[in-house]
Amino acid sequence: MRWIELNDGDLINLDAVASIIAGEKSNRVCYIAETETIATEIFATHEQVKCRMQQLKDLLLEK
């Protein structure tokens, strides 16, 4: 299992996530399971969103 800590301190199991979506204008990263949103992170800037998405990409693509 791959767990990450969200910016509010909650933990999420990435194995349960089907999709991760970055909001362009809302500065949010949403973690979506098959039928529902299971977590949302809210950031102050879009740069922080881009940084989080890169962290996730690096984590998920590591072998």
PQR file with spaces between the fields and no chain letter, atoms N, CA, C, O and H, PARSE charges and radii, in Angstrom:
ATOM       1  N    MET     1       0.838   -1.190    0.000 -0.4000 1.5000
ATOM       2  CA   MET     1       0.000    0.000    0.000 -0.0000 2.0000
ATOM       3  C    MET     1       0.880    1.250    0.000  0.5500 1.7000
ATOM       4  O    MET     1       1.945    1.283    0.616 -0.5500 1.4000
ATOM       5  N    ARG     2       0.419    2.241   -0.686 -0.4000 1.5000
ATOM       6  CA   ARG     2       1.104    3.534   -0.701 -0.0000 2.0000
ATOM       7  C    ARG     2       0.224    4.566   -0.009  0.5500 1.7000
ATOM       8  O    ARG     2      -0.872    4.886   -0.469 -0.5500 1.4000
ATOM       9  H    ARG     2      -0.446    2.214   -1.186  0.4000 1.0000
ATOM      10  N    TRP     3       0.722    5.067    1.085 -0.4000 1.5000
ATOM      11  CA   TRP     3       0.011    6.069    1.858 -0.0000 2.0000
ATOM      12  C    TRP     3       0.711    7.412    1.710  0.5500 1.7000
ATOM      13  O    TRP     3       1.939    7.472    1.643 -0.5500 1.4000
ATOM      14  H    TRP     3       1.613    4.807    1.459  0.4000 1.0000
ATOM      15  N    ILE     4      -0.065    8.483    1.659 -0.4000 1.5000
ATOM      16  CA   ILE     4       0.510    9.828    1.691 -0.0000 2.0000
ATOM      17  C    ILE     4      -0.222   10.632    2.757  0.5500 1.7000
ATOM      18  O    ILE     4      -1.367   10.344    3.107 -0.5500 1.4000
ATOM      19  H    ILE     4      -1.062    8.434    1.713  0.4000 1.0000
ATOM      20  N    GLU     5       0.463   11.632    3.253 -0.4000 1.5000
ATOM      21  CA   GLU     5      -0.151   12.549    4.213 -0.0000 2.0000
ATOM      22  C    GLU     5      -0.637   13.773    3.461  0.5500 1.7000
ATOM      23  O    GLU     5       0.130   14.416    2.745 -0.5500 1.4000
ATOM      24  H    GLU     5       1.393   11.865    2.968  0.4000 1.0000
ATOM      25  N    LEU     6      -1.910   14.093    3.625 -0.4000 1.5000
ATOM      26  CA   LEU     6      -2.475   15.282    2.995 -0.0000 2.0000
ATOM      27  C    LEU     6      -2.037   16.523    3.759  0.5500 1.7000
ATOM      28  O    LEU     6      -1.525   16.427    4.874 -0.5500 1.4000
ATOM      29  H    LEU     6      -2.533   13.571    4.207  0.4000 1.0000
ATOM      30  N    ASN     7      -2.239   17.685    3.155 -0.4000 1.5000
ATOM      31  CA   ASN     7      -1.773   18.913    3.799 -0.0000 2.0000
ATOM      32  C    ASN     7      -2.525   19.246    5.085  0.5500 1.7000
ATOM      33  O    ASN     7      -2.102   20.128    5.832 -0.5500 1.4000
ATOM      34  H    ASN     7      -2.655   17.764    2.249  0.4000 1.0000
ATOM      35  N    ASP     8      -3.636   18.552    5.356 -0.4000 1.5000
ATOM      36  CA   ASP     8      -4.347   18.771    6.623 -0.0000 2.0000
ATOM      37  C    ASP     8      -3.979   17.720    7.672  0.5500 1.7000
ATOM      38  O    ASP     8      -4.526   17.716    8.775 -0.5500 1.4000
ATOM      39  H    ASP     8      -3.980   17.835    4.749  0.4000 1.0000
ATOM      40  N    GLY     9      -3.041   16.824    7.318 -0.4000 1.5000
ATOM      41  CA   GLY     9      -2.593   15.810    8.258 -0.0000 2.0000
ATOM      42  C    GLY     9      -3.270   14.454    8.103  0.5500 1.7000
ATOM      43  O    GLY     9      -2.793   13.468    8.665 -0.5500 1.4000
ATOM      44  H    GLY     9      -2.596   16.827    6.423  0.4000 1.0000
ATOM      45  N    ASP    10      -4.368   14.379    7.357 -0.4000 1.5000
ATOM      46  CA   ASP    10      -5.034   13.098    7.120 -0.0000 2.0000
ATOM      47  C    ASP    10      -4.157   12.219    6.232  0.5500 1.7000
ATOM      48  O    ASP    10      -3.315   12.712    5.480 -0.5500 1.4000
ATOM      49  H    ASP    10      -4.755   15.180    6.901  0.4000 1.0000
ATOM      50  N    LEU    11      -4.370   10.917    6.333 -0.4000 1.5000
ATOM      51  CA   LEU    11      -3.667    9.959    5.483 -0.0000 2.0000
ATOM      52  C    LEU    11      -4.627    9.396    4.449  0.5500 1.7000
ATOM      53  O    LEU    11      -5.813    9.212    4.723 -0.5500 1.4000
ATOM      54  H    LEU    11      -5.054   10.517    6.943  0.4000 1.0000
ATOM      55  N    ILE    12      -4.106    9.124    3.259 -0.4000 1.5000
ATOM      56  CA   ILE    12      -4.926    8.522    2.204 -0.0000 2.0000
ATOM      57  C    ILE    12      -4.142    7.386    1.567  0.5500 1.7000
ATOM      58  O    ILE    12      -2.941    7.493    1.320 -0.5500 1.4000
ATOM      59  H    ILE    12      -3.143    9.273    3.037  0.4000 1.0000
ATOM      60  N    ASN    13      -4.851    6.300    1.310 -0.4000 1.5000
ATOM      61  CA   ASN    13      -4.257    5.147    0.652 -0.0000 2.0000
ATOM      62  C    ASN    13      -4.387    5.349   -0.854  0.5500 1.7000
ATOM      63  O    ASN    13      -5.494    5.322   -1.392 -0.5500 1.4000
ATOM      64  H    ASN    13      -5.827    6.214    1.511  0.4000 1.0000
ATOM      65  N    LEU    14      -3.275    5.548   -1.527 -0.4000 1.5000
ATOM      66  CA   LEU    14      -3.315    5.801   -2.966 -0.0000 2.0000
ATOM      67  C    LEU    14      -3.804    4.600   -3.762  0.5500 1.7000
ATOM      68  O    LEU    14      -4.235    4.758   -4.904 -0.5500 1.4000
ATOM      69  H    LEU    14      -2.376    5.570   -1.090  0.4000 1.0000
ATOM      70  N    ASP    15      -3.747    3.396   -3.181 -0.4000 1.5000
ATOM      71  CA   ASP    15      -4.270    2.223   -3.877 -0.0000 2.0000
ATOM      72  C    ASP    15      -5.784    2.302   -4.053  0.5500 1.7000
ATOM      73  O    ASP    15      -6.336    1.652   -4.941 -0.5500 1.4000
ATOM      74  H    ASP    15      -3.397    3.268   -2.253  0.4000 1.0000
ATOM      75  N    ALA    16      -6.462    3.088   -3.218 -0.4000 1.5000
ATOM      76  CA   ALA    16      -7.913    3.238   -3.307 -0.0000 2.0000
ATOM      77  C    ALA    16      -8.324    4.347   -4.269  0.5500 1.7000
ATOM      78  O    ALA    16      -9.513    4.547   -4.517 -0.5500 1.4000
ATOM      79  H    ALA    16      -6.014    3.616   -2.496  0.4000 1.0000
ATOM      80  N    VAL    17      -7.352    5.065   -4.809 -0.4000 1.5000
ATOM      81  CA   VAL    17      -7.629    6.218   -5.669 -0.0000 2.0000
ATOM      82  C    VAL    17      -7.624    5.788   -7.134  0.5500 1.7000
ATOM      83  O    VAL    17      -6.691    5.134   -7.599 -0.5500 1.4000
ATOM      84  H    VAL    17      -6.386    4.903   -4.608  0.4000 1.0000
ATOM      85  N    ALA    18      -8.687    6.168   -7.855 -0.4000 1.5000
ATOM      86  CA   ALA    18      -8.772    5.855   -9.282 -0.0000 2.0000
ATOM      87  C    ALA    18      -8.280    7.021  -10.130  0.5500 1.7000
ATOM      88  O    ALA    18      -7.806    6.821  -11.248 -0.5500 1.4000
ATOM      89  H    ALA    18      -9.446    6.699   -7.477  0.4000 1.0000
ATOM      90  N    SER    19      -8.393    8.253   -9.596 -0.4000 1.5000
ATOM      91  CA   SER    19      -8.019    9.435  -10.361 -0.0000 2.0000
ATOM      92  C    SER    19      -7.639   10.562   -9.411  0.5500 1.7000
ATOM      93  O    SER    19      -8.175   10.678   -8.310 -0.5500 1.4000
ATOM      94  H    SER    19      -8.778    8.416   -8.688  0.4000 1.0000
ATOM      95  N    ILE    20      -6.704   11.385   -9.862 -0.4000 1.5000
ATOM      96  CA   ILE    20      -6.301   12.578   -9.108 -0.0000 2.0000
ATOM      97  C    ILE    20      -6.439   13.762  -10.054  0.5500 1.7000
ATOM      98  O    ILE    20      -5.889   13.757  -11.155 -0.5500 1.4000
ATOM      99  H    ILE    20      -6.268   11.291  -10.757  0.4000 1.0000
ATOM     100  N    ILE    21      -7.175   14.774   -9.617 -0.4000 1.5000
ATOM     101  CA   ILE    21      -7.466   15.918  -10.475 -0.0000 2.0000
ATOM     102  C    ILE    21      -6.991   17.196   -9.801  0.5500 1.7000
ATOM     103  O    ILE    21      -7.271   17.434   -8.626 -0.5500 1.4000
ATOM     104  H    ILE    21      -7.622   14.778   -8.722  0.4000 1.0000
ATOM     105  N    ALA    22      -6.262   18.022  -10.566 -0.4000 1.5000
ATOM     106  CA   ALA    22      -5.809   19.324  -10.071 -0.0000 2.0000
ATOM     107  C    ALA    22      -6.724   20.403  -10.629  0.5500 1.7000
ATOM     108  O    ALA    22      -6.926   20.495  -11.840 -0.5500 1.4000
ATOM     109  H    ALA    22      -6.034   17.828  -11.520  0.4000 1.0000
ATOM     110  N    GLY    23      -7.277   21.220   -9.735 -0.4000 1.5000
ATOM     111  CA   GLY    23      -8.124   22.325  -10.168 -0.0000 2.0000
ATOM     112  C    GLY    23      -7.279   23.502  -10.629  0.5500 1.7000
ATOM     113  O    GLY    23      -6.397   23.960   -9.902 -0.5500 1.4000
ATOM     114  H    GLY    23      -7.113   21.145   -8.751  0.4000 1.0000
ATOM     115  N    GLU    24      -7.544   23.988  -11.826 -0.4000 1.5000
ATOM     116  CA   GLU    24      -6.788   25.106  -12.381 -0.0000 2.0000
ATOM     117  C    GLU    24      -7.044   26.414  -11.626  0.5500 1.7000
ATOM     118  O    GLU    24      -6.108   27.163  -11.343 -0.5500 1.4000
ATOM     119  H    GLU    24      -8.261   23.616  -12.416  0.4000 1.0000
ATOM     120  N    LYS    25      -8.304   26.685  -11.302 -0.4000 1.5000
ATOM     121  CA   LYS    25      -8.657   27.956  -10.674 -0.0000 2.0000
ATOM     122  C    LYS    25      -8.953   27.838   -9.187  0.5500 1.7000
ATOM     123  O    LYS    25      -8.896   28.826   -8.455 -0.5500 1.4000
ATOM     124  H    LYS    25      -9.064   26.077  -11.532  0.4000 1.0000
ATOM     125  N    SER    26      -9.270   26.624   -8.745 -0.4000 1.5000
ATOM     126  CA   SER    26      -9.695   26.456   -7.349 -0.0000 2.0000
ATOM     127  C    SER    26      -8.554   26.134   -6.396  0.5500 1.7000
ATOM     128  O    SER    26      -8.754   26.109   -5.182 -0.5500 1.4000
ATOM     129  H    SER    26      -9.316   25.822   -9.339  0.4000 1.0000
ATOM     130  N    ASN    27      -7.344   25.885   -6.935 -0.4000 1.5000
ATOM     131  CA   ASN    27      -6.186   25.516   -6.111 -0.0000 2.0000
ATOM     132  C    ASN    27      -6.479   24.310   -5.230  0.5500 1.7000
ATOM     133  O    ASN    27      -6.144   24.290   -4.046 -0.5500 1.4000
ATOM     134  H    ASN    27      -7.182   25.906   -7.921  0.4000 1.0000
ATOM     135  N    ARG    28      -7.112   23.302   -5.833 -0.4000 1.5000
ATOM     136  CA   ARG    28      -7.463   22.074   -5.120 -0.0000 2.0000
ATOM     137  C    ARG    28      -6.898   20.865   -5.856  0.5500 1.7000
ATOM     138  O    ARG    28      -6.744   20.869   -7.077 -0.5500 1.4000
ATOM     139  H    ARG    28      -7.384   23.318   -6.795  0.4000 1.0000
ATOM     140  N    VAL    29      -6.597   19.844   -5.086 -0.4000 1.5000
ATOM     141  CA   VAL    29      -6.266   18.534   -5.638 -0.0000 2.0000
ATOM     142  C    VAL    29      -7.303   17.565   -5.083  0.5500 1.7000
ATOM     143  O    VAL    29      -7.431   17.413   -3.868 -0.5500 1.4000
ATOM     144  H    VAL    29      -6.722   19.841   -4.094  0.4000 1.0000
ATOM     145  N    CYS    30      -8.045   16.910   -5.979 -0.4000 1.5000
ATOM     146  CA   CYS    30      -9.097   15.977   -5.582 -0.0000 2.0000
ATOM     147  C    CYS    30      -8.677   14.553   -5.869  0.5500 1.7000
ATOM     148  O    CYS    30      -8.167   14.244   -6.946 -0.5500 1.4000
ATOM     149  H    CYS    30      -7.941   17.034   -6.966  0.4000 1.0000
ATOM     150  N    TYR    31      -8.897   13.689   -4.893 -0.4000 1.5000
ATOM     151  CA   TYR    31      -8.587   12.270   -5.000 -0.0000 2.0000
ATOM     152  C    TYR    31      -9.914   11.537   -5.144  0.5500 1.7000
ATOM     153  O    TYR    31     -10.768   11.605   -4.260 -0.5500 1.4000
ATOM     154  H    TYR    31      -9.312   13.940   -4.018  0.4000 1.0000
ATOM     155  N    ILE    32     -10.082   10.842   -6.252 -0.4000 1.5000
ATOM     156  CA   ILE    32     -11.374   10.250   -6.571 -0.0000 2.0000
ATOM     157  C    ILE    32     -11.259    8.736   -6.650  0.5500 1.7000
ATOM     158  O    ILE    32     -10.371    8.200   -7.314 -0.5500 1.4000
ATOM     159  H    ILE    32      -9.389   10.787   -6.970  0.4000 1.0000
ATOM     160  N    ALA    33     -12.177    8.048   -5.957 -0.4000 1.5000
ATOM     161  CA   ALA    33     -12.286    6.591   -6.052 -0.0000 2.0000
ATOM     162  C    ALA    33     -13.202    6.292   -7.234  0.5500 1.7000
ATOM     163  O    ALA    33     -13.499    7.188   -8.024 -0.5500 1.4000
ATOM     164  H    ALA    33     -12.898    8.483   -5.418  0.4000 1.0000
ATOM     165  N    GLU    34     -13.642    5.075   -7.364 -0.4000 1.5000
ATOM     166  CA   GLU    34     -14.477    4.685   -8.503 -0.0000 2.0000
ATOM     167  C    GLU    34     -15.738    5.541   -8.641  0.5500 1.7000
ATOM     168  O    GLU    34     -16.126    5.886   -9.757 -0.5500 1.4000
ATOM     169  H    GLU    34     -13.400    4.347   -6.722  0.4000 1.0000
ATOM     170  N    THR    35     -16.376    5.886   -7.533 -0.4000 1.5000
ATOM     171  CA   THR    35     -17.667    6.572   -7.637 -0.0000 2.0000
ATOM     172  C    THR    35     -17.784    7.837   -6.799  0.5500 1.7000
ATOM     173  O    THR    35     -18.826    8.492   -6.824 -0.5500 1.4000
ATOM     174  H    THR    35     -16.061    5.606   -6.626  0.4000 1.0000
ATOM     175  N    GLU    36     -16.743    8.197   -6.060 -0.4000 1.5000
ATOM     176  CA   GLU    36     -16.870    9.356   -5.175 -0.0000 2.0000
ATOM     177  C    GLU    36     -15.520   10.013   -4.915  0.5500 1.7000
ATOM     178  O    GLU    36     -14.468    9.391   -5.056 -0.5500 1.4000
ATOM     179  H    GLU    36     -15.896    7.666   -6.040  0.4000 1.0000
ATOM     180  N    THR    37     -15.577   11.273   -4.534 -0.4000 1.5000
ATOM     181  CA   THR    37     -14.376   11.974   -4.099 -0.0000 2.0000
ATOM     182  C    THR    37     -14.070   11.529   -2.679  0.5500 1.7000
ATOM     183  O    THR    37     -14.926   11.615   -1.798 -0.5500 1.4000
ATOM     184  H    THR    37     -16.433   11.779   -4.419  0.4000 1.0000
ATOM     185  N    ILE    38     -12.854   11.052   -2.456 -0.4000 1.5000
ATOM     186  CA   ILE    38     -12.527   10.554   -1.121 -0.0000 2.0000
ATOM     187  C    ILE    38     -11.682   11.532   -0.316  0.5500 1.7000
ATOM     188  O    ILE    38     -11.553   11.397    0.900 -0.5500 1.4000
ATOM     189  H    ILE    38     -12.158   10.982   -3.171  0.4000 1.0000
ATOM     190  N    ALA    39     -11.104   12.523   -1.005 -0.4000 1.5000
ATOM     191  CA   ALA    39     -10.341   13.540   -0.283 -0.0000 2.0000
ATOM     192  C    ALA    39     -10.102   14.731   -1.208  0.5500 1.7000
ATOM     193  O    ALA    39     -10.047   14.589   -2.430 -0.5500 1.4000
ATOM     194  H    ALA    39     -11.209   12.633   -1.993  0.4000 1.0000
ATOM     195  N    THR    40      -9.963   15.904   -0.600 -0.4000 1.5000
ATOM     196  CA   THR    40      -9.638   17.118   -1.339 -0.0000 2.0000
ATOM     197  C    THR    40      -8.631   17.914   -0.533  0.5500 1.7000
ATOM     198  O    THR    40      -8.817   18.133    0.664 -0.5500 1.4000
ATOM     199  H    THR    40     -10.008   16.020    0.392  0.4000 1.0000
ATOM     200  N    GLU    41      -7.563   18.346   -1.192 -0.4000 1.5000
ATOM     201  CA   GLU    41      -6.583   19.226   -0.562 -0.0000 2.0000
ATOM     202  C    GLU    41      -6.782   20.625   -1.136  0.5500 1.7000
ATOM     203  O    GLU    41      -6.974   20.781   -2.342 -0.5500 1.4000
ATOM     204  H    GLU    41      -7.413   18.168   -2.164  0.4000 1.0000
ATOM     205  N    ILE    42      -6.739   21.628   -0.287 -0.4000 1.5000
ATOM     206  CA   ILE    42      -6.869   23.016   -0.716 -0.0000 2.0000
ATOM     207  C    ILE    42      -5.541   23.717   -0.468  0.5500 1.7000
ATOM     208  O    ILE    42      -4.977   23.635    0.624 -0.5500 1.4000
ATOM     209  H    ILE    42      -6.583   21.501    0.692  0.4000 1.0000
ATOM     210  N    PHE    43      -5.050   24.403   -1.487 -0.4000 1.5000
ATOM     211  CA   PHE    43      -3.773   25.094   -1.413 -0.0000 2.0000
ATOM     212  C    PHE    43      -3.973   26.590   -1.605  0.5500 1.7000
ATOM     213  O    PHE    43      -4.991   27.029   -2.140 -0.5500 1.4000
ATOM     214  H    PHE    43      -5.508   24.469   -2.374  0.4000 1.0000
ATOM     215  N    ALA    44      -2.999   27.361   -1.166 -0.4000 1.5000
ATOM     216  CA   ALA    44      -3.082   28.817   -1.272 -0.0000 2.0000
ATOM     217  C    ALA    44      -2.796   29.307   -2.689  0.5500 1.7000
ATOM     218  O    ALA    44      -3.345   30.322   -3.118 -0.5500 1.4000
ATOM     219  H    ALA    44      -2.172   27.005   -0.731  0.4000 1.0000
ATOM     220  N    THR    45      -1.940   28.592   -3.412 -0.4000 1.5000
ATOM     221  CA   THR    45      -1.554   29.047   -4.758 -0.0000 2.0000
ATOM     222  C    THR    45      -1.571   27.876   -5.743  0.5500 1.7000
ATOM     223  O    THR    45      -1.534   26.709   -5.353 -0.5500 1.4000
ATOM     224  H    THR    45      -1.494   27.767   -3.063  0.4000 1.0000
ATOM     225  N    HIS    46      -1.627   28.224   -7.020 -0.4000 1.5000
ATOM     226  CA   HIS    46      -1.583   27.199   -8.053 -0.0000 2.0000
ATOM     227  C    HIS    46      -0.192   26.560   -8.112  0.5500 1.7000
ATOM     228  O    HIS    46      -0.066   25.396   -8.494 -0.5500 1.4000
ATOM     229  H    HIS    46      -1.657   29.172   -7.337  0.4000 1.0000
ATOM     230  N    GLU    47       0.833   27.292   -7.747 -0.4000 1.5000
ATOM     231  CA   GLU    47       2.184   26.732   -7.703 -0.0000 2.0000
ATOM     232  C    GLU    47       2.269   25.580   -6.707  0.5500 1.7000
ATOM     233  O    GLU    47       2.949   24.587   -6.967 -0.5500 1.4000
ATOM     234  H    GLU    47       0.731   28.237   -7.437  0.4000 1.0000
ATOM     235  N    GLN    48       1.595   25.703   -5.585 -0.4000 1.5000
ATOM     236  CA   GLN    48       1.561   24.630   -4.597 -0.0000 2.0000
ATOM     237  C    GLN    48       0.843   23.405   -5.156  0.5500 1.7000
ATOM     238  O    GLN    48       1.240   22.270   -4.891 -0.5500 1.4000
ATOM     239  H    GLN    48       1.043   26.510   -5.374  0.4000 1.0000
ATOM     240  N    VAL    49      -0.210   23.638   -5.925 -0.4000 1.5000
ATOM     241  CA   VAL    49      -0.932   22.537   -6.573 -0.0000 2.0000
ATOM     242  C    VAL    49      -0.003   21.815   -7.544  0.5500 1.7000
ATOM     243  O    VAL    49       0.044   20.585   -7.561 -0.5500 1.4000
ATOM     244  H    VAL    49      -0.533   24.560   -6.140  0.4000 1.0000
ATOM     245  N    LYS    50       0.725   22.567   -8.342 -0.4000 1.5000
ATOM     246  CA   LYS    50       1.656   21.970   -9.298 -0.0000 2.0000
ATOM     247  C    LYS    50       2.748   21.176   -8.590  0.5500 1.7000
ATOM     248  O    LYS    50       3.145   20.109   -9.058 -0.5500 1.4000
ATOM     249  H    LYS    50       0.686   23.566   -8.328  0.4000 1.0000
ATOM     250  N    CYS    51       3.227   21.688   -7.476 -0.4000 1.5000
ATOM     251  CA   CYS    51       4.247   20.988   -6.691 -0.0000 2.0000
ATOM     252  C    CYS    51       3.690   19.674   -6.142  0.5500 1.7000
ATOM     253  O    CYS    51       4.368   18.648   -6.203 -0.5500 1.4000
ATOM     254  H    CYS    51       2.904   22.554   -7.095  0.4000 1.0000
ATOM     255  N    ARG    52       2.472   19.691   -5.610 -0.4000 1.5000
ATOM     256  CA   ARG    52       1.845   18.479   -5.070 -0.0000 2.0000
ATOM     257  C    ARG    52       1.651   17.447   -6.179  0.5500 1.7000
ATOM     258  O    ARG    52       1.910   16.261   -5.979 -0.5500 1.4000
ATOM     259  H    ARG    52       1.922   20.524   -5.560  0.4000 1.0000
ATOM     260  N    MET    53       1.193   17.900   -7.352 -0.4000 1.5000
ATOM     261  CA   MET    53       0.997   16.973   -8.461 -0.0000 2.0000
ATOM     262  C    MET    53       2.318   16.342   -8.883  0.5500 1.7000
ATOM     263  O    MET    53       2.347   15.164   -9.236 -0.5500 1.4000
ATOM     264  H    MET    53       0.982   18.864   -7.515  0.4000 1.0000
ATOM     265  N    GLN    54       3.403   17.095   -8.853 -0.4000 1.5000
ATOM     266  CA   GLN    54       4.709   16.537   -9.189 -0.0000 2.0000
ATOM     267  C    GLN    54       5.151   15.518   -8.146  0.5500 1.7000
ATOM     268  O    GLN    54       5.712   14.478   -8.489 -0.5500 1.4000
ATOM     269  H    GLN    54       3.380   18.053   -8.566  0.4000 1.0000
ATOM     270  N    GLN    55       4.895   15.820   -6.857 -0.4000 1.5000
ATOM     271  CA   GLN    55       5.216   14.863   -5.796 -0.0000 2.0000
ATOM     272  C    GLN    55       4.461   13.550   -6.005  0.5500 1.7000
ATOM     273  O    GLN    55       5.025   12.465   -5.866 -0.5500 1.4000
ATOM     274  H    GLN    55       4.439   16.665   -6.578  0.4000 1.0000
ATOM     275  N    LEU    56       3.182   13.669   -6.340 -0.4000 1.5000
ATOM     276  CA   LEU    56       2.363   12.480   -6.563 -0.0000 2.0000
ATOM     277  C    LEU    56       2.850   11.698   -7.778  0.5500 1.7000
ATOM     278  O    LEU    56       2.933   10.470   -7.743 -0.5500 1.4000
ATOM     279  H    LEU    56       2.723   14.551   -6.453  0.4000 1.0000
ATOM     280  N    LYS    57       3.169   12.410   -8.844 -0.4000 1.5000
ATOM     281  CA   LYS    57       3.674   11.755  -10.046 -0.0000 2.0000
ATOM     282  C    LYS    57       4.965   10.999   -9.736  0.5500 1.7000
ATOM     283  O    LYS    57       5.128    9.851  -10.148 -0.5500 1.4000
ATOM     284  H    LYS    57       3.102   13.408   -8.873  0.4000 1.0000
ATOM     285  N    ASP    58       5.871   11.636   -9.018 -0.4000 1.5000
ATOM     286  CA   ASP    58       7.126   10.990   -8.660 -0.0000 2.0000
ATOM     287  C    ASP    58       6.889    9.740   -7.814  0.5500 1.7000
ATOM     288  O    ASP    58       7.526    8.709   -8.030 -0.5500 1.4000
ATOM     289  H    ASP    58       5.738   12.569   -8.683  0.4000 1.0000
ATOM     290  N    LEU    59       5.972    9.835   -6.850 -0.4000 1.5000
ATOM     291  CA   LEU    59       5.663    8.703   -5.982 -0.0000 2.0000
ATOM     292  C    LEU    59       5.038    7.558   -6.760  0.5500 1.7000
ATOM     293  O    LEU    59       5.430    6.402   -6.596 -0.5500 1.4000
ATOM     294  H    LEU    59       5.454   10.672   -6.674  0.4000 1.0000
ATOM     295  N    LEU    60       4.076    7.873   -7.599 -0.4000 1.5000
ATOM     296  CA   LEU    60       3.346    6.838   -8.312 -0.0000 2.0000
ATOM     297  C    LEU    60       4.149    6.195   -9.443  0.5500 1.7000
ATOM     298  O    LEU    60       3.881    5.057   -9.827 -0.5500 1.4000
ATOM     299  H    LEU    60       3.757    8.811   -7.733  0.4000 1.0000
ATOM     300  N    LEU    61       5.124    6.917   -9.971 -0.4000 1.5000
ATOM     301  CA   LEU    61       5.911    6.377  -11.079 -0.0000 2.0000
ATOM     302  C    LEU    61       7.211    5.720  -10.637  0.5500 1.7000
ATOM     303  O    LEU    61       7.917    5.138  -11.459 -0.5500 1.4000
ATOM     304  H    LEU    61       5.342    7.842   -9.659  0.4000 1.0000
ATOM     305  N    GLU    62       7.541    5.806   -9.330 -0.4000 1.5000
ATOM     306  CA   GLU    62       8.765    5.162   -8.864 -0.0000 2.0000
ATOM     307  C    GLU    62       8.597    3.648   -8.875  0.5500 1.7000
ATOM     308  O    GLU    62       7.510    3.119   -8.643 -0.5500 1.4000
ATOM     309  H    GLU    62       6.967    6.279   -8.661  0.4000 1.0000
ATOM     310  N    LYS    63       9.677    2.987   -9.143 -0.4000 1.5000
ATOM     311  CA   LYS    63       9.595    1.516   -9.249 -0.0000 2.0000
ATOM     312  C    LYS    63      10.276    0.854   -8.095  0.5500 1.7000
ATOM     313  O    LYS    63      10.307   -0.374   -8.018 -0.5500 1.4000
ATOM     314  H    LYS    63      10.560    3.416   -9.331  0.4000 1.0000
